Amino acid sequence: MHTALLRSGKHAVTDEKISQRAYLLWLKKGRPKGYESEILREAKLELENEFAAKSRRRRFFQKARDSFGGFCLGQN
């Protein structure tokens, strides 16, 4: 299964990461038969949500750094 995925450096959501997450979910769910596609979708959604949350945090801190010239406001 090849998909167009979110990519941004080392935090990219790749097919390999989806497969690894899906395998762990499959084990956690007791190795059910016939639910492979559902587990793959669940793994992809989890990873995309994690990626989006990390991206939002990076943007927030970048904006704060740009607005205040850094985090050490006491220094001139």
Residue, then its C-alpha position, 0 to 999 in steps of 0.5 A: m500500500h503506497t500512499a501520498l504522505l505528510r513529509s517534513g524531515k525526520h517527522a515524516v509519516t511514511d509507509e514504514k511507520i504506518s506498517q510498524r504502528a499497524y503491526l503494534l495495533w494488530l498485536k494489541k487487539g489480539r491479532p484479529k483476522g480480517y481487519e487488516s485494512e481497518i487497522l492500517r487506516e487507524a495506524k495512519l490516522e494516529l500518525e497523521n494526528e501526531f504529526a499535525a500536533k508536532s507541526r502546530r507546536r513547532r509553529f507556535f514556538q517559531k512564532a514566539r521566537d520571532s515575536f520576542g526575539g528569543f525566549c530570554l526576554g531579560q537580555n538586550 
